[in-house]
Each structure stands twice: as C-alpha cells, then as structure tokens.
Amino acid sequence: MKKILENRSAILEKRPMHMTDSVTHDAQTMARTIVKTFGAGLGVKEIIHRLASVLKISDRQAKSIYYGEPITITAEVFLRMLAAYHRNLGRLQEKAEQEAAIYRALNDEWEEKWGTSFCGGELSSFENALAEQCAEPFTIGNGLTG
C-alpha cells in the first residue's frame, strides 16, 4: 500500500497543474521574495534568468511566474519554488537581523556621543554640545509652537 501511494505521489508531482488566481499570486510573491536576495542593480533579463536557474525552469516560465501570469506548472516546480522561498526567507531574516544590529549600534553610539544636547531641536555649538544640558526636554508638544 505504501509503495502504491509513493508511486501515485510521484506521478502527481510530475503532472501539470493549472494555477488558480490564489496560487498564481502566491507564486508571484514567492518569486519576488526569491529575487530580493539576488541584490540590487540587476536588469529584468538577469533577474528572470537567475530565477529560472534557481527553479530549474525555462526563462519563459520564470517570467510568467514573476509577472503573475496564469500558466501551467508541475507540482515539482511549485515544490522547488517553496523550498527556494523558505531558504531565501532565512537569508533575508539573517540580513535584517544584521542590519538591525548595525542600527542599534549606531543609535547607541549617537546617544553616548550627543545624549540630550539637542535643546528644542537645535544644537547650540559643536564644541560644548556634550556638556550642555537642556533647560526643559524637547517634546513634540513644546517644539511645534508658533
């Protein structure tokens, strides 16, 4: 029985399936997420070619998926897309965590260097900015008068 199910599953994975609107939208979203990891500054042809290489499909199929056109693909291709999507989500998450750490470090450095030396949104002088304390802390309410 198990062997029959495995054979049936293998047959269904290779069988073309027509993509409905929701599957087309999901495929397009996944393709665009995968493309984000290719880097900035690439042309459309290069993006489509790299997407086709990742998914092991033709450039025409990759273009149709990227632009959300309804096409017929096999479940095997869709499963490859899911796997690539999940791999790339992990990469994007790591990249976001690294960028957040950089911004936190820059923010901490700014706070250590300047602290509360901005009085009412203006810095009185660069030389004594670190030693200067505001008479009253700047808030949105008292900074927008006039």
C-alpha positions in Angstrom: 0.0 0.0 0.0 2.8 2.4 0.9 4.5 1.7 -2.4 1.3 2.5 -4.3 1.0 5.8 -2.5 4.6 6.7 -3.2 4.1 5.9 -6.9 0.9 7.9 -7.1 2.6 10.9 -5.4 5.5 10.8 -7.8 3.1 10.7 -10.8 1.1 13.7 -9.4 4.2 15.7 -8.8 5.1 15.5 -12.5 1.6 16.2 -13.7 1.0 19.7 -14.9 -1.5 21.8 -12.9 -3.2 24.9 -14.0 -2.6 27.7 -11.5 -5.6 29.4 -10.0 -5.5 33.1 -9.1 -4.6 32.5 -5.5 -1.8 30.1 -6.4 -0.6 32.5 -9.1 -0.5 35.3 -6.6 1.4 33.1 -4.0 3.9 32.0 -6.7 4.5 35.6 -7.7 5.0 36.6 -4.1 7.5 33.8 -3.6 9.3 34.6 -6.8 9.7 38.2 -5.9 11.0 37.3 -2.4 13.5 34.9 -4.0 14.6 37.7 -6.4 15.3 40.1 -3.4 18.3 38.0 -2.5 19.9 38.5 -5.9 20.9 42.0 -5.0 20.1 45.4 -6.3 21.0 46.8 -9.7 20.2 43.8 -11.8 18.3 44.1 -15.0 15.0 42.4 -15.6 16.5 39.8 -18.0 19.2 38.9 -15.5 16.6 38.6 -12.7 14.4 36.3 -14.8 17.4 34.2 -15.9 18.6 33.8 -12.3 15.1 32.9 -11.1 14.8 30.3 -13.9 18.2 28.9 -12.8 17.2 28.6 -9.2 13.8 27.0 -10.0 15.3 24.9 -12.9 12.7 26.1 -15.3 12.7 28.0 -18.6 13.1 31.7 -18.8 9.6 32.0 -20.2 8.1 30.1 -17.2 10.1 32.2 -14.8 8.9 35.4 -16.5 5.3 34.3 -16.3 5.6 33.4 -12.6 7.5 36.7 -11.8 4.8 38.8 -13.5 1.9 36.7 -12.1 0.6 35.4 -15.4 -1.5 32.3 -15.2 0.5 29.4 -16.5 0.6 25.6 -16.2 3.4 24.2 -14.0 4.1 20.9 -12.4 3.8 20.3 -8.7 7.5 19.5 -8.7 8.3 23.1 -9.9 6.0 24.5 -7.3 7.7 22.4 -4.5 11.1 23.7 -5.7 9.8 27.2 -5.5 8.5 26.6 -2.0 11.9 25.2 -1.0 13.8 28.1 -2.5 11.4 30.6 -0.9 12.0 29.1 2.6 15.8 29.1 2.1 15.6 32.8 1.0 13.4 33.8 3.9 16.1 32.5 6.2 18.7 34.6 4.4 16.5 37.7 4.4 15.9 37.2 8.1 19.6 37.0 8.9 20.2 40.1 6.8 17.5 42.0 8.6 18.9 41.0 12.0 22.4 42.1 10.9 21.1 45.5 9.7 19.1 45.9 12.9 22.2 45.3 15.0 24.1 47.9 13.0 21.3 50.5 13.5 21.2 49.7 17.2 25.0 50.1 17.5 24.8 53.4 15.6 21.9 54.6 17.8 23.9 53.7 21.0 26.9 55.5 19.7 24.8 58.6 18.9 23.3 58.5 22.4 26.7 58.2 24.0 28.2 61.0 22.0 25.3 63.5 21.9 22.9 62.4 24.7 20.4 65.2 25.4 22.5 68.0 23.9 19.7 69.0 21.5 17.7 71.7 23.1 14.4 72.3 21.4 15.7 70.6 18.3 18.7 72.9 17.9 22.4 72.3 18.7 23.9 75.5 20.3 27.5 74.7 19.5 29.5 71.7 18.4 32.3 72.2 21.0 30.2 72.3 24.1 27.3 70.1 22.9 28.3 67.2 25.1 28.5 69.4 28.2 25.3 71.3 27.5 22.0 70.3 29.2 18.6 71.4 28.1 16.5 73.5 30.5 13.4 71.6 29.5 13.4 68.4 27.5 12.2 68.7 23.9 8.8 67.1 23.2 6.6 67.3 20.2 4.1 69.5 22.1 6.5 72.2 23.1 8.6 72.0 19.8 5.7 72.8 17.5 4.5 76.1 18.9 4.1 79.1 16.6 
